[in-house]
Structure formats: structure tokens, C-alpha cells
Amino acid sequence: MEQPLKQALVDGKDAELADFQQALVKRFGDGVELPSGPLVQISAFSMIIIGLVLLGVAIWTLISLRGDRILNRPGLQRTLVIVMALPYVANIAGWVLREYGRQPFVIDDILTTEQALTPSLTTTQLTVSLVVLGLLVTALLALDWWLLGKTAMRGPQRADLWEQAPEEAGHDDGGHDDSGRDDEKRDGVLI
């Protein structure tokens, strides 16, 4: 679906934005404003730059996989840990571009955000629900980063999350023990 307003915001076309603003005021009154162009632009370009960086890192990684050279490249290994957060940043930037860039509409050119408000919703209810959602998403993000980091630090030889480290399983010789795969020991690995 074409969204000329969002495209004009991303491209920074001031003349088109002025036309859109006049049309909105004529149709909905003086209370309707366009979103901030720089925020929409930053969101759009952040996604593009992050995508290109991740593409470069992916190509570097694929080249390094040939002959197991990835194991001897600490710079790449550090880079992979660092860029682990970039997809999340790109996702948030895309959300900002999508949701903020379509303002003042909920449904493009049909329903404004002001018309879509629930009349019985109080400011306190809205604030509490947004804070709880934000805390939940932050907790899940931290848990995900911790699990990804823990898996990455185990290295490719010990990629099995259910396998216990020799020191955790009580083996000092570094041997592998398949008997430690019952539910009780598996749960201990993740905790």
C-alpha cells in the first residue's frame, strides 16, 4: 500500500509536507499535526544501515566458515557478540517508522488516532499498561541476550544447551557423560 505522507517524511520533501498539513487541517481541523520528519528519517535510515552492517557481517562469517577459520578469528567472534543486539534495534526502528510515521491516522486517510481513542480509558490505565508492557519486553530482551551470550560463550564444541560442562557434571577429565540428560540436570543447566 502506498503511503505518500510517510514517503515525503522520509525524503524530507517540505513542499509536499506543507500540502499534506493544509489538507489535514482542512479535513480534520487545527488539532491535527504531522509527525516529526527527523524521527521518521532516523528510523528509516537506521534500519537500512543496520541491515547493510548485518549483511557485511554475514558475508564475513560465511567466508570465515570455510575451513573453520572462524575459530581462529577473535575479531569476528567479538563482532558477532556485539552485533547480536542490532536486529532488536532495527526492529524497534521499524516499529517507530511504522507507527509514528503513519500519524495522525490509525487507518491511513480513514480513521485518525483521536477518533480511535477509547472514551472510558483513563490516563492512569494507559500509563500502567504501557509501563508493564515495557518492563515485560525489557525482561524478555535481557533474558534473550543472556541466553544467547551464554550459548555463544560455550563455543561451537559445546553448542548443546542440555550438555553440562565437565565441572558442572563432576568430571575433571573433560569427558562427555550422556547420562546427565535427564530432566533434573537439564533444568539445572538453564537456571
N, C-alpha and C positions, 0 to 999 in steps of 0.2 A: 504494500500500500504506500503510495507516495505521500510524503509529509513535507510540503513546501516550507512551512514555517520552521521546522527543525533544520531543514537543509539550509535555509537562509541564516539561521543562528550559527550553524557550524561554519558556513562560508564567510560569515561576517558581512553580509550584504545589508548595509544600513538603509538604503533606499527601500528595499523590499520589506525590511522590518518596520519602517515607518508606515508603509502602506498597510501591513498586517495590523499594526496598532490602531490606525484610524478605522479600519473595518471592524475590529473588535469593539472599539468604543461606540461606533455607530450601531452595532448589533446588540451589545450587552450593557452599555452604559460606561460611566467613567471608572468604575471599580476594577476593571479588567486590565491586567498588565502582562506584558510578555516576560518570559523568563530571562535570566541574565545570560547574555551571549558568551562571555568568557568562561563561565562554568560549564556550559554545554560544549564549548570548544575544547576545554581542558579534558573533559570526559572522553570525547571522541578521539582526540589525538593520543590520550593515554592508552586507550585500548589498542590503537594502531601501533604505537611504539612498543608496547608490551608484547603484542603479537609478533612483531619483527624480531625483538630480542629473543623470545622463546623459540622462534623458528631457527635463528642462528645457533642457539644453544643445542637445539635438537639435531641440527646438521653436524655440529661439532661432536656431539655424543655418538651419533651414528658412525661417523668416521673413526672415532676412538674405539668403538666396539670391535672393529676389525683387528683380529689378532690379540684381543684382550688388552689393548693399550690403555683402555680406560682405567685399569687397575694401577697403572704407573703414572697417572696424571693427577696429582693432588689439586692443581689449579681447577681442573674440570670438576673434580669431586666437590670442592668448596663452592664453585659456581652453581652446581646442581642443588646444593643445600640452600644457597641464597635465593635462587630463582623459584624455589618451592612456593613462595608466597605470592609471586606475580600473577598467577591465574585468579587468585582471590581479589587482588587489586583491580584487575581487568574486569572481573565480574561486577564489582561494585561500581566501577566507572561506567560500565554498560547500563547498570540499573539507573544511575544518575542521569545518563543521557536519555534513556527511555522515559523515565517517569518525570523528571524535571523538564526535559526538553519538550514534552507534549503540553505543558501548561499553557493556557488556563483550562485545558479540556481533559475530561476523563475519557470521553469518546470523541475523537477528532472531529471538530466542527459540528458536533451534535449536542453534547452534554458537558457543561462547564463543571469545574470542581466545586464551585459554590452551590450549584444546583444538586450535586450528588451527595452533599453532606447529610448525615443522619440527624434529624432535628432533636432527638432525645439524647444524643451523645454529649456528655459533658467534657470539658477540658481536662478534668482530673482523670476520667476514664480513658481518654485518648492518651494522655501522658503516661499513665501507669501501664497500659498495654504496650506502648512503644518502648518503654524502659525495660519491661520484662522480655519482650521480643529481642531487643538489643543485647541484653545480658545473656539470653539463651544462645543467640547466634555467636556471641563472643566466646562463651564457654565451649561450644561445639568447635569453633575455629581453633581455640587453644588446644583442645583435645586432639583434633586432627593433626595440627602441627607437631604436637608431642609424639603421637604415634608414628607419623611419617619420619620425624627425626630419629626416633628410636630404631625404626626399621632401617633407615639409611646408615646409622652408626654400626649396626650389626654387620654390615658388609654383604657382598654377594655370596660368600661361602655359607653364611648363616641367615639366609633370607626367610627361612621358615619361621613364622612367628610363634608356632607352637613348640618349637625346639628350645630346650633350656640350654643356657650357657653351661659349660663344664663346671664352673664354680657354683652355679645355681643348683645343678643336679648332684653335686657332691663328688664329682670326678676331677681329680687333679691331673690326670694324664691326658686330658683333652679328647678323650674318646667320646664316641657318639652312643647314646643309650636310647633305643626306641621304646623302652618300657615306660618312659616318662610322658607318654602321650595320653594318659587318661585325663578325664575332665578336671580332676582336682589340680593336677600340675599345670594343665593348660591355662586354667583361670589365674594361677599364680604368676604366669609369665606376663599377663596384661595388666596386672594390678601394681 
